[in-house]
Amino acid sequence: MSEPVDKEKLAQKCYFTTIRPKTDIKDECTEALKKLFKKDKRVLQFAMVVEKQSKGVPCTHHVHAYVQYDQPIQLATVKKNIKKTVGKIHGPELDGSQFYCMLKTNCCYTYKDYLGKYPDTVNIHGDDFDSDLFEKHLPDEEMQAMLQAAVVVRPITTMWANHEEKWREFSPNDLSCASCYRYLTHRFYIAKDMDPVPDPRKLQQLVAGIFRYTHKLCNASRQQTAFMEALDQEIEDQVCMTTATVKEEFHGKKRPRCTASSTT
């Protein structure tokens, strides 16, 4: 059994966060984040941009930010402060969106200049950001190994996380159940980087799983329930059509014995 991790030793100075709401990030939110970082006397410097593209394709406007502290800070503390600030502006009851925004905050291992990535990226703060100073305080290889070893990653969680990432890339502005179905169809038959799921009901379960994981749902929403009911009806229609075809084709003949291959 591995020894318990001393979380104090894992505290870092350099962090990175991506904030992607359902709708375009509001100016009110970026101003609140600037106020949060400026008010925290432990923050040595920070840089923040609003990006309007993803892989060269227009998408909802979202934030990328680097934050450097003058002392080691626990990741949980950084996450809590950012989530609390963003949650006051973006969410189902605040901006009309159906789901909460995606927040990804973590220790930073490398620095990337987001301003030079796309010409329409907006610099919110960080004209005087010292990237050399930031990189100087990034964790070394030994510390990176310790940080990665401390993360408990279950294979099933990794699978859902990979689906979420690829689905967001495929359809950044539409994360509905129908969009998830189209995403899987694309991977099955166009990208061909995933084996098709021939069983309609198993496909339905996969769509539901990805949808719930992405939107952090414990119970099915009305939209999801309606979609699943419609998919159930489609499956039943397909079964009825197949049965009718078989009866017509073998009318007056001895019906062949069904096999697993004939039902897929």
C-alpha positions in Angstrom: 0.0 0.0 0.0 1.4 3.4 -1.0 2.2 6.0 1.6 -0.3 8.9 2.0 0.6 12.0 0.0 1.7 15.1 2.0 -0.5 17.7 0.3 1.6 20.6 1.7 4.5 19.4 -0.4 2.4 19.5 -3.5 1.4 23.2 -3.2 2.6 25.2 -6.2 3.2 28.8 -7.3 2.0 28.6 -10.9 -1.5 27.7 -12.0 -3.5 27.6 -15.2 -7.3 27.9 -15.7 -9.7 27.6 -18.5 -13.2 28.9 -18.1 -15.7 28.0 -20.8 -19.4 28.9 -20.1 -22.4 27.6 -22.1 -22.7 31.2 -23.5 -19.9 33.7 -24.3 -18.0 34.7 -21.2 -19.4 38.0 -19.8 -17.3 41.1 -19.3 -18.7 41.1 -15.8 -17.0 37.7 -15.2 -13.6 38.7 -16.6 -13.7 41.9 -14.5 -14.6 39.8 -11.4 -11.7 37.5 -12.0 -9.3 40.5 -12.4 -10.6 41.8 -9.1 -10.1 38.4 -7.5 -6.5 38.1 -8.5 -5.6 41.8 -7.9 -7.2 41.7 -4.4 -5.2 38.6 -3.4 -1.9 39.9 -2.1 -0.3 36.5 -2.6 -0.7 36.8 -6.4 2.6 38.0 -7.9 1.3 38.3 -11.5 -1.4 37.0 -13.8 -2.3 37.0 -17.5 -5.8 36.6 -18.9 -7.2 36.4 -22.4 -10.5 35.7 -24.0 -10.3 33.3 -26.9 -12.9 33.1 -29.6 -11.7 30.0 -31.5 -11.1 26.4 -30.9 -8.8 24.5 -33.3 -9.3 27.4 -35.8 -13.1 27.3 -35.7 -15.2 30.0 -34.1 -16.7 29.0 -30.8 -18.1 30.4 -27.6 -15.8 33.0 -26.1 -13.9 31.6 -23.1 -11.0 32.5 -20.8 -7.5 31.2 -20.5 -5.4 32.5 -17.6 -2.1 32.0 -15.9 -1.7 32.9 -12.2 1.6 33.1 -10.3 1.7 33.3 -6.5 4.6 34.5 -4.4 4.2 31.5 -2.2 3.0 27.8 -2.7 -0.8 27.6 -2.7 -2.9 24.5 -2.6 -4.7 23.6 -5.8 -8.0 23.2 -3.9 -7.8 26.8 -2.7 -7.2 28.1 -6.2 -10.1 26.1 -7.6 -12.4 27.1 -4.9 -11.8 30.9 -5.3 -12.2 30.7 -9.1 -15.3 28.6 -9.0 -16.9 30.9 -6.4 -16.2 34.0 -8.5 -17.4 32.5 -11.8 -20.5 30.9 -10.2 -21.9 34.3 -9.2 -22.2 35.2 -12.9 -22.5 32.1 -15.1 -25.0 29.3 -14.4 -28.5 28.1 -15.1 -30.2 30.7 -12.9 -28.0 33.6 -13.9 -27.2 33.7 -17.6 -30.0 31.7 -19.1 -27.7 28.8 -19.9 -29.0 25.3 -19.1 -25.8 24.0 -17.6 -22.9 25.2 -15.5 -19.7 26.3 -17.3 -16.7 24.1 -17.7 -13.9 25.0 -15.2 -10.5 23.4 -15.5 -7.8 24.6 -13.1 -4.6 22.8 -12.4 -0.9 23.2 -11.7 1.0 24.5 -14.7 3.8 22.5 -16.3 4.4 24.6 -19.3 3.7 28.1 -20.6 2.0 28.9 -23.9 1.4 32.3 -25.4 -2.3 32.3 -26.2 -2.2 35.9 -27.6 -0.1 34.6 -30.5 -2.4 31.7 -31.3 -5.4 33.5 -32.9 -5.5 37.1 -34.2 -8.9 37.8 -32.6 -7.9 36.8 -29.1 -8.5 39.6 -26.6 -5.9 40.5 -24.0 -7.8 41.2 -20.7 -4.8 41.6 -18.5 -1.1 40.8 -18.6 0.7 43.4 -20.7 3.5 43.3 -18.2 3.4 39.6 -17.6 6.9 38.2 -17.2 6.8 34.8 -18.9 10.4 34.1 -18.0 9.7 34.6 -14.3 6.7 32.4 -14.6 8.6 29.6 -16.3 11.3 29.8 -13.7 8.9 28.7 -11.0 7.2 25.9 -12.8 7.6 22.5 -11.2 10.7 20.5 -12.2 10.5 16.9 -13.5 10.7 15.4 -10.0 7.8 17.5 -8.7 5.8 16.9 -11.8 6.1 13.2 -11.2 5.0 13.7 -7.6 2.0 15.7 -8.7 0.9 13.2 -11.3 1.4 10.3 -8.9 -0.9 12.0 -6.4 -3.8 12.2 -8.9 -6.1 9.2 -8.5 -7.4 8.5 -12.0 -9.9 5.7 -12.6 -9.9 4.2 -16.1 -13.7 4.8 -16.4 -13.3 8.4 -15.4 -10.6 8.8 -18.1 -12.9 7.4 -20.7 -15.7 9.9 -19.9 -13.2 12.8 -19.7 -11.8 11.8 -23.2 -15.3 11.7 -24.6 -16.1 15.1 -23.1 -13.0 16.7 -24.6 -13.6 15.3 -28.1 -17.3 16.1 -28.0 -16.5 19.7 -27.1 -14.1 19.9 -29.9 -16.6 18.4 -32.4 -19.5 20.7 -31.3 -18.4 23.5 -29.0 -21.6 25.5 -29.3 -24.1 22.6 -29.0 -23.8 20.1 -26.1 -27.3 18.7 -26.4 -28.2 15.0 -26.4 -28.8 15.1 -30.1 -25.4 16.6 -30.6 -23.8 13.9 -28.5 -25.4 11.3 -30.8 -24.0 13.1 -33.9 -20.6 13.2 -32.2 -20.5 9.4 -31.8 -21.8 8.8 -35.3 -19.0 11.0 -36.6 -16.4 9.0 -34.7 -18.0 5.7 -35.8 -18.3 6.2 -39.5 -16.3 9.3 -40.5 -13.3 9.6 -38.2 -13.4 5.8 -37.7 -11.3 6.1 -34.6 -13.9 4.3 -32.4 -15.6 1.0 -32.9 -19.3 1.3 -33.7 -21.9 0.3 -31.0 -24.4 -1.9 -33.0 -26.8 -2.4 -30.1 -29.1 0.6 -30.1 -29.8 0.4 -26.4 -26.1 0.2 -25.5 -25.6 3.3 -27.8 -28.4 5.0 -25.9 -26.7 4.2 -22.6 -23.4 5.6 -23.9 -25.0 8.8 -25.0 -26.6 9.2 -21.6 -23.4 8.5 -19.8 -21.4 11.1 -21.9 -24.2 13.6 -21.5 -24.4 13.2 -17.7 -20.6 13.3 -17.2 -20.1 16.4 -19.3 -22.9 18.3 -17.6 -22.3 16.9 -14.1 -25.8 15.5 -13.8 -26.9 13.1 -11.1 -30.4 12.8 -12.4 -31.7 13.0 -16.0 -32.9 16.5 -17.1 -36.2 17.0 -19.0 -34.2 17.5 -22.2 -32.3 14.3 -21.7 -35.4 12.3 -20.7 -37.3 13.5 -23.8 -34.4 12.6 -26.0 -34.1 9.1 -24.6 -37.8 8.5 -24.9 -37.6 9.6 -28.5 -34.6 7.3 -29.1 -36.6 4.4 -27.4 -39.4 5.0 -29.8 -37.0 5.0 -32.8 -35.6 1.7 -31.6 -39.1 0.2 -31.3 -40.0 1.5 -34.8 -36.9 -0.1 -36.2 -37.7 -3.5 -34.5 -41.3 -3.3 -35.8 -40.1 -2.5 -39.4 -37.6 -5.4 -39.3 -40.2 -7.8 -38.0 -42.7 -6.8 -40.7 -40.1 -7.2 -43.4 -39.1 -10.7 -42.2 -42.8 -11.8 -42.1 -43.4 -10.5 -45.6 -40.2 -12.0 -47.0 -40.9 -15.5 -45.6 -44.7 -15.5 -45.9 -45.7 -19.1 -46.6 -42.2 -20.4 -45.9 -40.6 -21.9 -42.9 -39.1 -19.0 -40.9 -35.4 -19.3 -40.4 -34.0 -19.6 -36.9 -32.8 -16.2 -35.6 -29.1 -15.9 -34.9 -27.1 -13.2 -33.1 -25.8 -11.9 -36.4 -29.3 -11.5 -37.9 -30.4 -9.3 -35.1 -27.6 -6.8 -35.2 
